[in-house]
């Protein structure tokens, strides 16, 4: 779950918050879905074209609807996180051509706007736009309408868990990235609850990407992982709210969260069904680069 949406929910008066999950969430998981809930397979990767199109329609304005729902309580909550885990590790000082995959308003670029030339945002929503940037609508297939080696920097932050064919998107990021250039990729690595049913603060289809599958797909795409950070320990967000701070907009909280989430003592459960299984990192942040040679 995105921190700014969850934070918005928790800031709301109790009677105004979305209702809790229904009893349906506790229904047994069918045998054919068990590999998806165990993290052995990624739900959505094996869907046909018609099912992918329905997924696209379901998610196209899903995040925009969440933003509209929480209105003034919504604000971008990842600047300190992006600086600490992402931007400070980029080798280049200037990026003439930048691509933001699913970047919505483009808030993530604010700390490095003075280092960027033309910024293109690939996003399906018609409600989340910023006149400062060029917008392109994605294809349902995941194939990006750009020539190879077109961009000096690609960001894809908290986006891939909204799409069915994650491996296709990673392959396309590798294709459009200039050799030697970097990409920042971050997403949940837990199930985000039972996606068969309505989840307050979540869109209809989103689900996390199991970490071992994430790493494997990055490798298969040809991207090389330069840095990997685990973050999103469940208590960090609540600590930030108790201190009246956005946890991922405070440098010291980001560092504390990364330190705690990275400890090798927590559970690695993808779909938690017990409270103690939720004591683990919920997100990963990758700094990847495209090698100069295959």
TAFENVEN-V513241 format. One record per residue. RES is the residue in one small letter. D_LAST is the distance of its C-alpha to the last C-alpha in whole Angstrom. Layout:
[[RES;D_LAST] [RES;D_LAST]]
This chain:
[[x;35] [x;35] [x;37] [x;38] [x;40] [x;41] [x;42] [x;44] [x;46] [x;47] [x;48] [x;50] [x;54] [x;54] [x;56] [x;53] [x;50] [x;49] [x;51] [x;49] [x;47] [x;50] [x;51] [x;48] [x;45] [x;47] [x;47] [x;45] [x;42] [x;42] [x;40] [x;37] [x;36] [x;36] [x;33] [x;32] [x;34] [x;33] [x;30] [x;28] [x;27] [x;27] [x;30] [x;29] [x;25] [x;27] [x;30] [x;30] [x;30] [x;34] [x;34] [x;31] [x;33] [x;36] [x;33] [x;32] [x;36] [x;37] [x;34] [x;34] [x;37] [x;37] [x;36] [x;38] [x;41] [x;41] [x;41] [x;44] [x;46] [x;45] [x;46] [x;47] [x;46] [x;42] [x;40] [x;37] [x;36] [x;33] [x;33] [x;33] [x;31] [x;28] [x;29] [x;29] [x;26] [x;24] [x;25] [x;26] [x;22] [x;21] [x;20] [x;20] [x;24] [x;24] [x;22] [x;24] [x;22] [x;22] [x;22] [x;24] [x;24] [x;27] [x;28] [x;32] [x;34] [x;31] [x;33] [x;30] [x;29] [x;33] [x;32] [x;29] [x;31] [x;32] [x;28] [x;27] [x;27] [x;27] [x;27] [x;26] [x;27] [x;26] [x;29] [x;31] [x;35] [x;37] [x;39] [x;37] [x;36] [x;36] [x;37] [x;35] [x;32] [x;31] [x;30] [x;29] [x;29] [x;27] [x;27] [x;28] [x;25] [x;23] [x;21] [x;21] [x;23] [x;20] [x;18] [x;14] [x;13] [x;17] [x;18] [x;17] [x;18] [x;19] [x;21] [x;22] [x;25] [x;27] [x;26] [x;24] [x;27] [x;29] [x;27] [x;27] [x;23] [x;21] [x;18] [x;18] [x;19] [x;16] [x;14] [x;15] [x;15] [x;11] [x;12] [x;14] [x;13] [x;12] [x;9] [x;11] [x;13] [x;15] [x;17] [x;20] [x;20] [x;24] [x;26] [x;29] [x;28] [x;31] [x;33] [x;35] [x;38] [x;39] [x;38] [x;40] [x;43] [x;43] [x;42] [x;44] [x;41] [x;38] [x;37] [x;38] [x;34] [x;33] [x;31] [x;29] [x;26] [x;26] [x;24] [x;23] [x;22] [x;20] [x;18] [x;17] [x;16] [x;14] [x;12] [x;12] [x;11] [x;8] [x;10] [x;11] [x;14] [x;16] [x;19] [x;21] [x;25] [x;28] [x;31] [x;33] [x;36] [x;39] [x;41] [x;40] [x;40] [x;44] [x;44] [x;43] [x;46] [x;48] [x;48] [x;47] [x;44] [x;41] [x;39] [x;35] [x;37] [x;38] [x;36] [x;38] [x;38] [x;34] [x;34] [x;37] [x;35] [x;32] [x;34] [x;36] [x;33] [x;31] [x;34] [x;33] [x;37] [x;36] [x;36] [x;33] [x;34] [x;32] [x;36] [x;39] [x;42] [x;44] [x;44] [x;43] [x;40] [x;39] [x;39] [x;35] [x;32] [x;32] [x;29] [x;25] [x;24] [x;20] [x;18] [x;14] [x;12] [x;9] [x;6] [x;7] [x;4] [x;0]]
